[in-house]
Amino acid sequence: MNLETLGGRRFLLTLGCGVATTMLQLLGKLDPAGSTYALTVIGTVGAYIAGNTTQKVKQGPAPAEGAQP
């Protein structure tokens, strides 16, 4: 199975972390105010964005459409 067809490894890990955190919040395992939930979601989404940006910077600009190799 190709992970890229599902969005990539980083996306799936971020999604899984979000689902796990949501389930913990719904089951009452996290604080009732939701601050732990919010910090976890912000942290995982921030890490996803930072990782994606770092990858794009290291790859360089994408070739323009219709450009000859």
Beta strands, then each sheet from edge to edge (+ up, - down):
end
